[in-house]
Every structure is written in C-alpha cells, then in structure tokens.
Amino acid sequence: MDAKFMELAIKEAKKALKRDEVPIGAVIVSGGKVIAKGHNLTESKKIATRHAEMIAIEKASRRLKSWRLDGAEIYVTLEPCAMCAGAIVNARIKKVYFGAYEKKSGCAESKYPVLTDAGLNHSAEFVGGVEEERCSALIKNYFAAKRKEAKKISEIQP
C-alpha cells in the first residue's frame, strides 16, 4: 500500500465535490504507476454507472487495450458498491484499498462480500479504512451541506 495513491484518490474525490457530485475518487495502479483516475460524475452525466471506480476501470482498460487488469490495484475513497465491486472482480483487479466504510451498501465487507465471494471466478483482496477519517469527512460534510441546503429551501417555500 502506497499512501500517495490514496492521496491521489482523495484529490479525485475533491474534483467531484467541485462539480457538486458525491465526493468519491479512484485511482488504478499497475506496476507501481498510475494508469487511470476517476471521480463520480453520476449527477452531471445523468448516468447511474458513472461512479469513480467504473470510470477509472474504463480508462485503465482503454490505456492497456484490455479489459483484464491482472495485477492492478485500485485505491478508492469509499468502500465499493455492488456494481463497482462486480466490475473490480470482472476486471480481475488484484487488490482494493478503500477509505471510508459504507455500512448500507459496501460490497467489500460491510453489506455483501462481493470482492471475496468464493462462488465467483475471481476475487480481489482488500484493505479498508485507509485514510478513513479524511475520506469519511469528505462524504459526511457533503451530505450535511446538502441537508442544510434542503432545509433552507423548505423553510422558504410555503
């Protein structure tokens, strides 16, 4: 695990935040080098699959000209959801490092163990809680601001 890669994932999450997206960022590393980065674009693109991990996987696949990302590692600021965990496994990413745990829908260990499910053809190792406090704060602060904004609007409306 190299802390500089999680730092880059956090920078990606901040890019999402600037676009008023849920602040999640991902970085894919192969051979010790960054091969792809991504951040959430679900709201701005109006496409459910525009999660940080999905974007990074697509970019890495285009760069390597292969859907197989054997030996690659992904650093992501939030525990992957079912869709992203499935894509990580299908892309054959070797290891996942994530920041904040997602108790409601995390699919490394919080809700469903998709990454390590023995019934699938492939699996991915994972390490959770990397820079957890910082990653968690990004998301909590984002949603706190959204709730505050929504409350202001509801107070104005009759």
C-alpha positions in Angstrom: 0.0 0.0 0.0 1.3 3.4 -1.0 -0.2 6.4 0.7 0.5 8.7 -2.2 -2.1 6.8 -4.3 -4.8 7.2 -1.8 -3.8 10.9 -1.7 -4.5 11.0 -5.5 -7.9 9.3 -4.9 -8.8 12.0 -2.4 -7.8 14.7 -4.9 -10.1 13.0 -7.4 -12.9 13.0 -4.8 -12.4 16.7 -4.4 -12.8 17.2 -8.1 -16.2 15.5 -7.8 -17.1 17.8 -4.9 -16.3 20.9 -7.0 -18.9 19.6 -9.5 -21.4 19.0 -6.8 -21.1 15.3 -7.1 -20.8 12.8 -4.2 -17.1 13.2 -3.4 -15.6 9.8 -4.3 -12.4 9.3 -6.2 -10.5 6.3 -7.5 -7.0 5.6 -8.9 -5.8 2.4 -10.6 -2.1 1.5 -10.3 -0.2 -1.1 -12.2 3.5 -1.8 -11.8 3.7 1.0 -9.3 2.4 3.6 -11.8 -0.9 5.3 -12.0 -2.7 4.1 -15.2 -6.1 5.7 -14.6 -8.1 8.0 -12.4 -11.7 8.8 -12.0 -14.3 10.6 -9.8 -18.1 10.5 -9.6 -19.9 12.0 -12.5 -23.4 10.4 -11.9 -25.3 13.7 -11.4 -23.6 15.8 -14.1 -23.7 13.0 -16.7 -27.2 11.7 -15.5 -25.9 8.1 -15.9 -26.1 5.7 -12.9 -22.8 3.9 -13.9 -20.6 7.0 -13.7 -19.1 6.0 -10.4 -15.4 6.8 -9.8 -14.4 3.1 -9.9 -16.3 2.5 -13.2 -14.7 5.5 -14.9 -11.2 4.5 -13.7 -11.7 0.9 -14.8 -12.8 2.0 -18.3 -9.9 4.4 -18.6 -7.4 1.7 -17.5 -8.9 -0.8 -19.9 -8.6 1.7 -22.8 -5.0 2.5 -21.9 -3.9 -1.1 -21.6 -6.1 -2.2 -24.5 -7.5 -5.0 -22.4 -10.5 -5.5 -20.1 -8.2 -7.7 -18.0 -6.4 -5.6 -15.4 -4.5 -8.5 -13.9 -2.2 -7.5 -11.1 -3.6 -3.9 -10.9 -4.6 -2.3 -7.6 -7.4 0.3 -7.1 -7.4 3.0 -4.4 -10.9 4.4 -3.8 -12.2 6.8 -1.1 -15.3 4.7 -0.3 -16.0 1.0 0.0 -17.3 -0.1 -3.4 -21.0 -0.7 -4.1 -22.3 -3.9 -5.7 -21.9 -2.6 -9.2 -18.3 -1.3 -8.7 -17.3 -4.4 -6.7 -18.6 -6.6 -9.5 -16.7 -4.6 -12.1 -13.5 -4.8 -10.0 -13.8 -8.6 -9.8 -14.7 -8.9 -13.5 -11.7 -6.7 -14.5 -9.5 -9.1 -12.3 -8.1 -6.2 -10.2 -5.9 -7.9 -7.6 -6.2 -5.6 -4.6 -8.6 -2.8 -3.4 -7.6 -0.2 -0.9 -10.6 1.9 0.3 -11.0 4.7 2.7 -14.5 5.0 4.3 -16.7 2.0 5.0 -20.2 2.1 3.6 -22.4 0.3 6.1 -25.5 0.5 3.9 -24.2 -0.7 0.6 -20.5 -1.6 0.8 -19.6 -4.7 -1.0 -16.1 -5.5 0.3 -17.3 -6.5 3.8 -19.9 -4.1 5.2 -23.0 -5.4 3.4 -22.0 -8.1 1.0 -18.6 -9.7 0.5 -18.6 -9.4 -3.3 -14.9 -8.9 -3.7 -14.1 -12.1 -1.9 -17.1 -14.3 -2.8 -15.7 -17.8 -3.4 -18.6 -18.6 -5.8 -17.2 -16.1 -8.4 -14.5 -16.9 -10.9 -12.2 -14.3 -9.5 -11.8 -12.3 -6.3 -9.9 -9.3 -5.0 -8.0 -8.8 -1.8 -8.9 -5.6 0.1 -7.7 -3.3 2.8 -10.4 -1.0 4.3 -10.0 2.1 6.4 -7.1 3.7 4.5 -7.2 7.4 5.4 -10.7 6.6 6.7 -11.2 9.8 8.7 -10.4 12.1 5.8 -12.4 10.0 3.3 -15.4 9.8 5.7 -15.3 13.5 6.5 -15.5 14.4 2.8 -18.7 12.4 2.3 -20.3 13.4 5.7 -19.6 17.1 5.1 -21.1 16.9 1.6 -24.3 15.3 2.8 -24.5 17.6 5.8 -24.3 20.6 3.4 -27.0 19.1 1.2 -29.3 18.6 4.1 -28.7 22.2 5.3 -29.4 23.5 1.8 -32.6 21.4 1.5 -33.8 22.7 4.9 -33.2 26.3 3.8 -35.3 25.7 0.7 -38.1 24.0 2.6 -38.2 27.0 5.1 -38.6 29.4 2.2 -41.4 27.5 0.5 -44.9 28.0 1.9 
